[in-house]
Amino acid sequence: MWLPVGHRLVLAAFALLVAVSWWHPRWPAEQALHHSLTVVAVAALLWAQHRLRLPLSSFVLLVVFLALHTIAARWIYSYVPYDEWVAALTGRSLSERFGWQRNNFDRLVHFGYGLLLAPVLVRLWRERGVPRGRAWLRAAELVLATGALYELFEWAIALTLAPGAAEAYNGQQGDMWDAHADMALALLGALLGGAVAVLRPARHHPNG
């Protein structure tokens, strides 16, 4: 069975999260545009699972990233009400504590991309006999490269859509360094997540 029970349960929980995120959507068109990438990502995840037989821990890491994206898509990234959530728990928002002038949930998602993907990549390469340091660098390089490709995709969106629609999707919030910060945070996450992964003993892949 190429999709074990544990993997199915994780995928079912994610599907439930996506369904809940569509309850009375505030920006349905923009949310749907964000979820066009979710469809591609889930298809890629299932393909990878079929080909690579990912362990449950790796599968969970990838689905957690998709869950972060789903939460962000609900509020089209720029309006995730994390300040209200934190203020309700602690009496003070994160923006008040740190002096933030923008919604930074998109930064968390980009950081999470590197942090959650890199351990999966490191494990795959280590199982195939790639040395620890090289596996770590490869993971960081791939995260940075795919992050840059995504920023180019956002640039194409900005050129194609009307200005308002492009801003709703890209969520730059007036930050001219948005793409640079996103890539830097993804790289930082990859370096940290990959560093943790290389400390774990490698298990050789059964197919060599």
C-alpha positions in Angstrom: 0.0 0.0 0.0 1.7 3.2 -1.2 -0.2 5.4 1.2 -0.2 3.9 4.7 -3.0 4.5 7.3 -1.0 7.1 9.2 -0.4 9.1 6.0 -4.0 8.9 5.1 -5.1 10.2 8.5 -2.7 13.1 8.2 -4.0 13.9 4.7 -7.6 13.6 5.9 -6.9 16.1 8.7 -5.4 18.5 6.2 -8.4 18.1 3.9 -10.6 19.0 6.9 -8.5 22.1 7.6 -8.9 23.2 4.0 -12.7 22.7 4.1 -13.0 24.7 7.3 -10.9 27.5 5.8 -13.5 27.9 3.2 -16.3 28.6 5.7 -17.7 32.0 4.8 -14.5 33.2 2.9 -13.9 36.9 3.0 -11.9 36.9 -0.2 -13.0 33.9 -2.2 -11.4 34.7 -5.5 -8.0 35.5 -4.0 -8.2 32.5 -1.7 -8.9 30.3 -4.7 -5.9 31.7 -6.5 -3.7 30.8 -3.5 -5.1 27.3 -3.4 -4.3 26.7 -7.1 -0.8 26.2 -5.7 -2.2 23.9 -2.9 -3.6 21.6 -5.6 -0.2 21.4 -7.3 1.6 20.9 -4.0 -0.7 18.0 -2.9 -0.3 16.4 -6.3 3.5 16.6 -6.0 3.3 15.3 -2.4 1.3 12.2 -3.5 3.6 11.6 -6.4 6.6 11.9 -4.1 5.0 9.5 -1.6 4.3 7.0 -4.4 7.8 7.1 -5.7 9.9 7.6 -2.6 7.8 6.0 0.2 8.3 8.9 2.6 8.2 8.0 6.3 5.4 9.4 8.3 7.6 12.0 10.0 8.6 13.5 6.6 5.1 13.4 5.3 3.9 15.3 8.4 6.5 18.0 8.0 5.4 18.6 4.4 1.7 18.7 5.4 2.4 21.1 8.2 3.8 23.5 5.7 0.7 23.1 3.5 -1.4 23.8 6.6 0.5 27.0 7.3 -0.2 28.0 3.7 -3.9 27.1 4.1 -4.2 29.3 7.1 -2.5 32.2 5.3 -4.6 31.7 2.2 -7.8 32.1 4.3 -6.7 35.7 5.0 -4.8 36.1 1.8 -1.6 36.3 3.8 -1.7 40.0 4.5 -4.6 39.9 7.0 -4.0 36.8 9.2 -5.3 38.0 12.6 -2.4 36.6 14.7 -2.2 39.9 16.6 -5.8 39.4 17.8 -5.1 35.8 18.7 -2.0 36.6 20.7 -3.6 39.7 22.3 -6.6 37.5 23.4 -4.1 35.1 25.1 -1.6 37.5 26.5 -3.2 40.9 26.5 -0.8 42.4 24.1 -0.2 41.8 20.3 3.0 40.8 18.7 3.1 44.0 16.7 2.9 46.0 19.9 5.7 44.0 21.5 8.1 44.1 18.5 7.1 47.4 16.8 6.0 45.7 13.6 4.4 47.8 10.9 3.2 45.0 8.7 1.5 41.6 8.9 4.4 39.1 9.2 2.6 35.8 8.8 3.9 35.5 5.3 7.4 35.7 6.8 6.5 32.7 9.0 5.3 30.7 6.0 8.5 31.4 4.0 10.7 30.5 7.1 8.5 27.4 7.6 9.1 26.4 4.0 12.8 26.0 4.6 12.5 24.7 8.1 10.1 21.9 7.2 11.3 21.0 3.7 15.1 20.8 4.4 14.9 17.9 6.9 12.9 15.8 4.3 15.5 16.5 1.6 18.5 15.8 4.0 17.0 12.5 5.0 16.4 11.5 1.4 20.0 12.2 0.4 21.4 10.7 3.5 19.5 7.5 2.9 21.3 7.4 -0.5 24.7 7.8 1.0 25.3 11.5 0.5 27.6 12.9 3.1 26.1 14.9 5.9 27.6 18.3 4.9 26.8 17.9 1.2 23.2 16.8 2.0 22.8 19.9 4.2 24.1 22.2 1.5 22.1 20.6 -1.2 18.9 21.1 0.8 19.7 24.7 1.4 20.5 25.3 -2.2 17.3 23.7 -3.4 15.2 25.6 -0.9 16.8 28.9 -2.0 16.4 28.0 -5.7 12.8 27.1 -5.5 12.2 30.2 -3.3 13.7 32.3 -6.0 11.5 30.7 -8.6 8.4 31.4 -6.5 9.4 35.1 -6.3 9.7 35.2 -10.1 6.2 33.6 -10.2 5.0 36.4 -8.0 6.7 39.0 -10.2 4.9 37.5 -13.2 1.6 37.7 -11.3 2.3 41.4 -10.6 2.9 42.0 -14.4 -0.2 40.0 -15.4 -3.0 40.9 -13.0 -4.5 44.3 -12.2 -2.5 46.1 -9.5 -5.1 45.5 -6.8 -5.4 41.8 -7.6 -1.6 41.4 -7.8 -1.1 43.1 -4.4 -3.9 40.9 -2.9 -2.0 37.8 -4.1 1.6 38.8 -3.5 1.0 40.6 -0.1 4.0 42.8 -0.3 2.3 45.4 1.9 4.4 48.2 0.4 7.7 46.4 1.3 10.2 46.9 -1.5 12.5 44.2 0.0 9.7 41.7 0.4 11.2 39.1 -2.1 14.6 39.4 -0.5 13.3 38.9 3.0 11.2 36.0 2.0 14.2 34.2 0.3 16.5 35.0 3.2 14.0 33.6 5.7 13.5 30.4 3.7 17.2 29.9 3.5 17.6 30.5 7.2 14.9 28.0 7.9 16.6 25.5 5.6 19.9 25.9 7.3 18.4 25.4 10.7 16.1 22.5 9.7 18.8 20.8 7.7 21.3 21.2 10.6 19.0 19.3 12.9 18.4 16.6 10.3 22.1 15.9 9.7 22.6 15.2 13.4 20.3 12.2 13.1 21.8 8.9 11.9 21.1 8.0 8.3 19.0 5.1 7.2 19.9 3.7 3.8 17.1 3.6 1.3 16.1 0.0 0.4 16.4 0.7 -3.3 19.9 2.0 -3.0 
